[in-house]
Amino acid sequence: MSENEHHIVPVKLYMLIGGTLLFLTFVTYRVALIDLGAYNTIVALTIASFKATLVVLIFMHVKYTSEKLTKAVIFSAIFFLGLLLTLSLADFGTRAWL
Amino acid sequence: MSDSHASVVVSGVPHAGAHDQAHRELRHHFVDMQQQANTASLGMWLFLVTEVMFFGGMFCAYLIYRLAYFKDFAAASQSINVSWGAANTAILLISSFTMAMAVRCAQLGKQKLLVVFLLFTMLFGAAFLGVKAKEYYDKYEEHHVPGMNFNFDGKLLGHPEYVVNQRHAEMFFSIYFAMTGMHALHMVIGLGLMAYLIIASGRGKFDTSYYTPVENIGLYWHFVDVVWIYLFPLLYLISRTKG
């Protein structure tokens, strides 16, 4: 077995991802100052989620890991965070209906 | 060969057979360095899941109160300087890039460049905290820190007639300071971990088959970056227009 099975990410890809993250930060900052109504929140959170996905997949090497358990652990984090947020909002968001 | 055999002592237990060529960092309950690294990585990810849930509770509190006190939260959010927030986001993203490069150097065994990138990561991390301190000082001067002297005299953009509820605005700033404060605490801990990595790599602790601390502290650093990626739009950005 070779000692080093880790995937080496090319410097160019890291620079591309870093540049994209900075560009998206600039975009989300400028778009936030334009009045889009309710879409301001949707655009801002969509850009944030895209940025977070880039960081997790490339910088944190999740795209290259052969360990399926790592991916299961990450999905469990997203699932339980989603459970926490959606059930809490389903509660507080519908109390006025009573 | 007998010389190297005698030197293989890991965790005080002399090894034989399969561990003849064992790395000095290989603990006796692992088969090889690869298995040990994979195990450590999974453990780190499990820790990060607990961190997601820790910050998740505060994000949940933010969402509930934002829905309840929508206009007051918007007015309070508008009083935060969005340019400093955007600059800090850029600084933190650059530090994540230098951290990713540091891990890459560790993978390739470039020990000197590893220290350089770790120092850059520390530098950008410290710059982030410096900007954060400036922002906190501004909030202190404006009496926007929750407590006895809290006073919010800002107006809701596009609705000058709306009287902002002081207690609701104070709740926004309580959540703002709790979330950015916990994030900043994670940054301070991260800087301490960076200092450890720099000292350890200076002493030659890492090589191409053992760099687990660099990789896992890197995961921690990127995680703290991801938290900020969400804090920035939620606290700074989404109430900037008349709506």
Interface residues (C-beta under 8 A of the other chain):
Chain A: M1 E3 N4 E5 H6 I8 V9 V11 Y14 M15 I17 G18 L21 L22 T25 F26 T28 Y29 A32 L33 I34 D35 L36 G37 A38 N40 T41 A44 L45 I47 A48 K51 A52 V55 V56 I58 F59 M60 H61 T65 E67 L69 T70 V73 I74 S76 A77 F80 L81 L84 L85 S88 L89 F92 G93
Chain B: D32 M33 Q34 A37 N38 S41 L42 W45 L46 L48 V49 V52 M53 G56 G57 F59 C60 L63 I64 L67 A68 V82 A86 T89 A90 L93 I94 S96 F97 M99 A100 M101 V103 R104 Q107 L108 T208 S209 G218 L219 H222 F223 D225 V226 I229 Y230 F232 P233 L234 Y236 L237 I238 R240 T241 K242 G243
